[in-house]
Amino acid sequence: MEIDILSEEDNPLLHRRQVQFEIVHDEATPSRLSVRDSLAATLDKDSDEVVIQSLDTKFGMRKTVGYAKVYESPEAAIDVEQDHMLERNKISADAEAAEAEAEE
């Protein structure tokens, strides 16, 4: 799976970058979680800081265009994102609570 960044836009008010990307894949459309992990590795971020908003594959094509939000921290993602998007991307408030306990 090869990821190309098409555009990036900073959004300092919400502590995130908005990224449009294109994936070239050999098999079927990759899962949201595998795309999230690959994009996080490409951007040198933790996967809990990346929320995949949409993936669009045209019929019969081996290219997928997607839109993601890359946050400065998992806490920023939890504060801003809607619950169903956090659930789809397997980001939970439980992870935030566990990190807070570990710091204490």
GROMACS elastic network, one bead per residue, 0.5 to 0.9 nm:
[ bonds ]
;  ai    aj funct       b0    kb
    1    23     6  0.65869   500
    1    24     6  0.58911   500
    1    26     6  0.72133   500
    1    27     6  0.89760   500
    1    30     6  0.84221   500
    1    35     6  0.87005   500
    1    38     6  0.82729   500
    2    22     6  0.81577   500
    2    23     6  0.54848   500
    2    24     6  0.52647   500
    2    25     6  0.66864   500
    2    38     6  0.87424   500
    3    21     6  0.67387   500
    3    22     6  0.57479   500
    3    24     6  0.67245   500
    3    25     6  0.89917   500
    3    35     6  0.87732   500
    3    38     6  0.77662   500
    3    39     6  0.71085   500
    3    42     6  0.77403   500
    4    20     6  0.88388   500
    4    21     6  0.55733   500
    4    22     6  0.52123   500
    4    23     6  0.64207   500
    4    24     6  0.83971   500
    5     8     6  0.74815   500
    5    19     6  0.71121   500
    5    20     6  0.62017   500
    5    22     6  0.64782   500
    5    23     6  0.89109   500
    6    19     6  0.75234   500
    6    20     6  0.53791   500
    6    22     6  0.67917   500
    7    18     6  0.81532   500
    7    19     6  0.57631   500
    7    20     6  0.52034   500
    7    21     6  0.69785   500
    8    17     6  0.65900   500
    8    18     6  0.56556   500
    8    20     6  0.65260   500
    8    21     6  0.88389   500
    9    16     6  0.87156   500
    9    17     6  0.55384   500
    9    18     6  0.51572   500
    9    19     6  0.65619   500
    9    20     6  0.89658   500
   10    15     6  0.82452   500
   10    16     6  0.63432   500
   10    18     6  0.63664   500
   10    19     6  0.88394   500
   11    14     6  0.58210   500
   11    15     6  0.61561   500
   11    16     6  0.53270   500
   11    17     6  0.56080   500
   11    18     6  0.71936   500
   12    16     6  0.62065   500
   12    17     6  0.78662   500
   13    16     6  0.79011   500
   14    17     6  0.86719   500
   14    71     6  0.81357   500
   14    76     6  0.76467   500
   14    77     6  0.88775   500
   14    80     6  0.72491   500
   15    70     6  0.85779   500
   15    71     6  0.58839   500
   15    72     6  0.57937   500
   15    73     6  0.82680   500
   15    76     6  0.67523   500
   15    77     6  0.86035   500
   16    69     6  0.64201   500
   16    70     6  0.52905   500
   16    72     6  0.59180   500
   16    73     6  0.87690   500
   16    76     6  0.81945   500
   16    77     6  0.84069   500
   17    68     6  0.83611   500
   17    69     6  0.57954   500
   17    70     6  0.50660   500
   17    71     6  0.64625   500
   17    72     6  0.83766   500
   18    67     6  0.73729   500
   18    68     6  0.59690   500
   18    70     6  0.63043   500
   18    71     6  0.87688   500
   19    66     6  0.82813   500
   19    67     6  0.57847   500
   19    68     6  0.52305   500
   19    69     6  0.61783   500
   19    70     6  0.73371   500
   20    65     6  0.73648   500
   20    66     6  0.57475   500
   20    68     6  0.64516   500
   20    69     6  0.89007   500
   21    39     6  0.88058   500
   21    64     6  0.83391   500
   21    65     6  0.57991   500
   21    66     6  0.53188   500
   21    67     6  0.63895   500
   21    68     6  0.80086   500
   22    63     6  0.67483   500
   22    64     6  0.56054   500
   22    66     6  0.62016   500
   22    67     6  0.89079   500
   23    35     6  0.85059   500
   23    62     6  0.81739   500
   23    63     6  0.55251   500
   23    64     6  0.50706   500
   23    65     6  0.63822   500
   23    66     6  0.79198   500
   24    62     6  0.58242   500
   24    64     6  0.66185   500
   25    28     6  0.73581   500
   25    29     6  0.71558   500
   25    30     6  0.76318   500
   25    62     6  0.54858   500
   25    63     6  0.63777   500
   25    64     6  0.79549   500
   26    29     6  0.86190   500
   26    62     6  0.64359   500
   26    63     6  0.89878   500
   27    30     6  0.77052   500
   27    62     6  0.75895   500
   28    62     6  0.76982   500
   29    57     6  0.71498   500
   29    62     6  0.76660   500
   29    63     6  0.82667   500
   29    64     6  0.72759   500
   30    33     6  0.82858   500
   30    34     6  0.64573   500
   30    35     6  0.65304   500
   30    64     6  0.88829   500
   31    34     6  0.53499   500
   31    35     6  0.62924   500
   31    36     6  0.85893   500
   32    35     6  0.51860   500
   32    36     6  0.60809   500
   32    37     6  0.87163   500
   32    52     6  0.68922   500
   32    54     6  0.87243   500
   32    55     6  0.78273   500
   32    88     6  0.80724   500
   32    89     6  0.71745   500
   33    37     6  0.61798   500
   33    38     6  0.85879   500
   33    47     6  0.89432   500
   33    52     6  0.83913   500
   33    88     6  0.85886   500
   33    89     6  0.64995   500
   33    90     6  0.79547   500
   34    37     6  0.51501   500
   34    38     6  0.61513   500
   34    39     6  0.85145   500
   35    38     6  0.51241   500
   35    39     6  0.59569   500
   35    40     6  0.83911   500
   35    52     6  0.79391   500
   36    39     6  0.51958   500
   36    40     6  0.60080   500
   36    41     6  0.85752   500
   36    47     6  0.63954   500
   36    48     6  0.88541   500
   36    50     6  0.63766   500
   36    51     6  0.70864   500
   36    52     6  0.63048   500
   36    68     6  0.84747   500
   36    89     6  0.78507   500
   37    40     6  0.51137   500
   37    41     6  0.62180   500
   37    42     6  0.86467   500
   37    46     6  0.82250   500
   37    47     6  0.55224   500
   37    48     6  0.89785   500
   37    50     6  0.82784   500
   38    41     6  0.51183   500
   38    42     6  0.61725   500
   38    43     6  0.86857   500
   38    47     6  0.85642   500
   39    43     6  0.61386   500
   39    44     6  0.83502   500
   39    45     6  0.83911   500
   39    47     6  0.81570   500
   39    50     6  0.78887   500
   39    68     6  0.88707   500
   40    43     6  0.51770   500
   40    44     6  0.58071   500
   40    46     6  0.58994   500
   40    47     6  0.52435   500
   40    48     6  0.86131   500
   40    49     6  0.78807   500
   40    50     6  0.64098   500
   40    70     6  0.83211   500
   41    45     6  0.62194   500
   41    46     6  0.75425   500
   41    47     6  0.77997   500
   42    45     6  0.78430   500
   43    46     6  0.88855   500
   43    70     6  0.88364   500
   45    48     6  0.83964   500
   45    49     6  0.67831   500
   45    50     6  0.76889   500
   45    70     6  0.81562   500
   45    71     6  0.88915   500
   45    72     6  0.86332   500
   46    49     6  0.55446   500
   46    50     6  0.72720   500
   46    73     6  0.84139   500
   46    74     6  0.84531   500
   47    50     6  0.53862   500
   47    51     6  0.82794   500
   47    74     6  0.88042   500
   47    91     6  0.89569   500
   48    51     6  0.76836   500
   48    71     6  0.87141   500
   48    73     6  0.78119   500
   48    74     6  0.54744   500
   48    77     6  0.81861   500
   48    89     6  0.83126   500
   48    90     6  0.81115   500
   48    91     6  0.60200   500
   48    92     6  0.88477   500
   49    69     6  0.82353   500
   49    70     6  0.57601   500
   49    71     6  0.50071   500
   49    72     6  0.66328   500
   49    73     6  0.55126   500
   49    75     6  0.83431   500
   49    76     6  0.81564   500
   49    77     6  0.64974   500
   49    91     6  0.85644   500
   50    68     6  0.68482   500
   50    69     6  0.58891   500
   50    71     6  0.63004   500
   50    74     6  0.82520   500
   50    77     6  0.80216   500
   50    89     6  0.82263   500
   51    67     6  0.88180   500
   51    68     6  0.55498   500
   51    69     6  0.51976   500
   51    70     6  0.64196   500
   51    71     6  0.80719   500
   51    77     6  0.77647   500
   51    81     6  0.85183   500
   51    85     6  0.74260   500
   51    86     6  0.73805   500
   51    88     6  0.87619   500
   51    89     6  0.61215   500
   51    91     6  0.84426   500
   52    55     6  0.76677   500
   52    66     6  0.75414   500
   52    67     6  0.62556   500
   52    69     6  0.65018   500
   52    70     6  0.86278   500
   52    85     6  0.81467   500
   52    88     6  0.85739   500
   52    89     6  0.68207   500
   53    66     6  0.74888   500
   53    67     6  0.54948   500
   53    68     6  0.51550   500
   53    69     6  0.70446   500
   53    85     6  0.73240   500
   53    89     6  0.88717   500
   54    65     6  0.82376   500
   54    66     6  0.53414   500
   54    67     6  0.52786   500
   54    68     6  0.70556   500
   55    64     6  0.64259   500
   55    65     6  0.58382   500
   55    67     6  0.67501   500
   55    68     6  0.89862   500
   56    63     6  0.85632   500
   56    64     6  0.54138   500
   56    65     6  0.52750   500
   56    66     6  0.61384   500
   57    60     6  0.83108   500
   57    61     6  0.68200   500
   57    62     6  0.75904   500
   57    63     6  0.61777   500
   57    65     6  0.65530   500
   57    66     6  0.87468   500
   58    61     6  0.55685   500
   58    62     6  0.81355   500
   58    63     6  0.74265   500
   58    64     6  0.72790   500
   58    65     6  0.89327   500
   59    62     6  0.86930   500
   61    64     6  0.79230   500
   69    77     6  0.86656   500
   70    73     6  0.86568   500
   70    77     6  0.82882   500
   71    74     6  0.68831   500
   71    75     6  0.86359   500
   71    76     6  0.62891   500
   71    77     6  0.58909   500
   72    75     6  0.84343   500
   72    76     6  0.66789   500
   72    77     6  0.80865   500
   73    76     6  0.53178   500
   73    77     6  0.66934   500
   73    78     6  0.89454   500
   74    77     6  0.50853   500
   74    78     6  0.62820   500
   74    79     6  0.86803   500
   74    91     6  0.79677   500
   74    95     6  0.85672   500
   74    96     6  0.72625   500
   75    78     6  0.50736   500
   75    79     6  0.61304   500
   75    80     6  0.86768   500
   75    93     6  0.82188   500
   75    96     6  0.64302   500
   76    79     6  0.51263   500
   76    80     6  0.62142   500
   76    81     6  0.83703   500
   77    80     6  0.53668   500
   77    81     6  0.56294   500
   77    86     6  0.80671   500
   77    91     6  0.84890   500
   78    81     6  0.57316   500
   78    82     6  0.79558   500
   78    83     6  0.81512   500
   78    86     6  0.71903   500
   78    91     6  0.76774   500
   78    92     6  0.74283   500
   78    93     6  0.66457   500
   78    96     6  0.83030   500
   79    82     6  0.85006   500
   81    84     6  0.83909   500
   81    85     6  0.65684   500
   81    86     6  0.65932   500
   82    85     6  0.55154   500
   82    86     6  0.64874   500
   82    87     6  0.88349   500
   83    86     6  0.51182   500
   83    87     6  0.61616   500
   83    88     6  0.86697   500
   83    92     6  0.88310   500
   84    88     6  0.61505   500
   84    89     6  0.86444   500
   85    88     6  0.50625   500
   85    89     6  0.62176   500
   85    90     6  0.84764   500
   85    91     6  0.85132   500
   86    89     6  0.51980   500
   86    90     6  0.59587   500
   86    92     6  0.65101   500
   86    93     6  0.89257   500
   87    91     6  0.60852   500
   87    92     6  0.69516   500
   88    91     6  0.78503   500
   89    92     6  0.88369   500
   91    94     6  0.85247   500
   91    95     6  0.74966   500
   92    95     6  0.56281   500
   92    96     6  0.72221   500
   93    96     6  0.50485   500
   93    97     6  0.63451   500
   93    98     6  0.86991   500
   94    97     6  0.50382   500
   94    98     6  0.61585   500
   94    99     6  0.86322   500
   95    98     6  0.51025   500
   95    99     6  0.62403   500
   95   100     6  0.86665   500
   96    99     6  0.51653   500
   96   100     6  0.62362   500
   96   101     6  0.87351   500
   97   100     6  0.50743   500
   97   101     6  0.62582   500
   97   102     6  0.86550   500
   98   101     6  0.51598   500
   98   102     6  0.62103   500
   98   103     6  0.87899   500
   99   102     6  0.50389   500
   99   103     6  0.63360   500
   99   104     6  0.88865   500
  100   103     6  0.52659   500
  100   104     6  0.65892   500
  101   104     6  0.52717   500
